[in-house]
Amino acid sequence: MRALKVLFTAFTLLFFGMNAQAQGKKTETIKIKTSAVCDMCKTTIEKGIAYEKGVQNVNLDVASQMLTVNYRADKTNVETLRQAVTKLGYDADEAAADAKAYNRLDDCCKKDKGVH
């Protein structure tokens, strides 16, 4: 019985220690201006960025073309997130979309042919 109490106490301390460590991770938010023009763009960008390491939450407002990303600063950084947007075929702030990825987008998602 005593061994069971010791084991329970050890697991409890381990759990609370891991929980405290996880809470100490810094989450930051960035807003990135994109070239998204439709709801299909929204789906593509949100889904693509959600798979990036460290991303906690992502939302694209199509009307303003503004992508909001909450991420863990110990797992990724602003430049990596911008680059991920460009690799999906969209502009990210001043960074131009990857040409090959842009050409693969549906016509409705192309900034010069987009349907609002």
Summary of the structure (lengths in Angstrom):
residues: 116
radius of gyration: 20.2
end to end distance: 68.5
largest distance: 72.6
contacts: 320
relative contact order: 0.17
helix: 46%
strand: 21%
